[in-house]
């Protein structure tokens, strides 16, 4: 009979030795409690992240995710709805806010199980090797998703890859590893939490995660949990500040571009005009909107203002988690489609004067048909500013902010078949 591989019997020095990890706070029930909180919260982060991906409508034109990552992992469930208008703001706000709030819990959970990451022997048998592999993927993908997500909130792209694509594929690795870990460890978590006679503040000497020779305690487990809870609450409030805005906006200390200024144009912007390279002359009197459909038209801003105008309160909701609702006025997209001879259901690709990855976006027929979807010319009763997309920008309900194209110069309407 083949004996299982056990490897060298003596562990190497350092973190593989039992006496290396001496915190008296670690035990199985603490880990189980933190795991239960993550088990409740992380599925919400996962689902809202996948729905955010669907809101980009990656199968259309040159949208952010649709450029070059079509493959077996792409899940596009449906055309993105336009009702309610705050749908994307709610989903992405939950995704970012809850993700931030769970970050301290995740870090302490990893701290609580770190002795397990340095088990010896590293692989006892094939089943143990598979469990260890799933754990490595879970820890690595969780840290990758949280760190890159927080960097994205801060607009700090300190990595040599595209955030959207890397975050998307990293999410699928995390989802698979998280599901495997839940299946493998759910019974252990349930058993640990069922030991109601144990008190969280009491060290547990014989439990697997407890240190065999603990160091003197400098704080209690209750204090640790209170600290983690306080950090999560603080991040939850800052997330609410950036997602809900209004009087809570001052709480958004992680939001470098989310501050407001007095006046009708003082609401936040993601990318200012000065950072785009768009020239003053290109948005001046020579600017024309080029419409393409059954026929091609060129319209000045004055001609657009002479068309029937509509006004609606609509949010700009960005992937970084912040949103703001303002009163927009402009020409309905379906009126522009009809103007260039497209009367059936149609998609529209808006092209900006700004060049680069996000210089164009395609909206589905659901957005074009919604009467609240506008080519906005004014906001809060005044003309758009350059920072807000003058001379014209797209605004539509439940739309990711990156698809609210600013400095629009061209719109291409294409009829689509609707089942």
C-alpha angles and dihedrals in degrees: 000000000000112000118222116257111258101168123207111351095219116068120227118255122274127033094000091068119091093231094055096080107058107157109133091208098072118096139137096259094052089051091047092051092051089045091053091054090050091046089058098041106037097062088058090052090048096049095045089048092054091046090051088055090052091050088063088063091218094189092067123089117293099341118155099265096027096069104090113336103085106143147119093296095058111109114186107169105182146335106292112258124231097210124116096028092217093054097110092041089054096046097045092041090055091045095053099033096048091041090055092046091052094050096086091046091051092050093049090045089055089047091052093055099036093111087062090056088062099047118153126247090034093210122026098173139339093278091051090047091055091049091050091049092052089049092051090050091047095050094042096046093043092053091044093051095045096044096046091043092054091046088053091053088053093045088236108139098185093161134082097236140072109275097212096052096040093047090049097052092039087056092058091051089050093047092052094046092044092051091049092048092051091051092049099042107029093095092049091050092048092050093048093050093047092065092094095166091070119089118219091226094056119088113239108219103189102036118113097247095042118103112253090217105025123198119236112286118252094181138009128251088247090058090049092052091046091053093048091046091049092051091049092049091051091052090045090055093048089050090051088051093057096039100044100028118185115094091351094060093095089065092065096095092155092057107091095179101032101087121116133223131202120277138044092293096045098099121114125284127198099206122020122219092243090063095054104067090231107149125232091236093057092059095040132085092311093061116118132179110227113208119195124191131103083338135014124244137180118210131185120218090254090055090050090051089052091059121088108288128213129194130205140161105245134165130235104214118184130201089243087071103255125117139177131189119217138167109260129192127192148100119314114248093229090054089055090049091053090046091061093044103265108127100156127075108302144175121222132212114203118203121202130210083236112090124214142062096327099035091110138031135181123221122201127238090265090065096042092051095049108099090217092062106102146178090226121216099168138028129199091357098306136087117276115266122229090256090054095050108276128210093029139339138179120251125174138160120272091005126144108249093238088064093054087093116208129207090024115196103164138029124190116197117197125184114238133194115245117204 
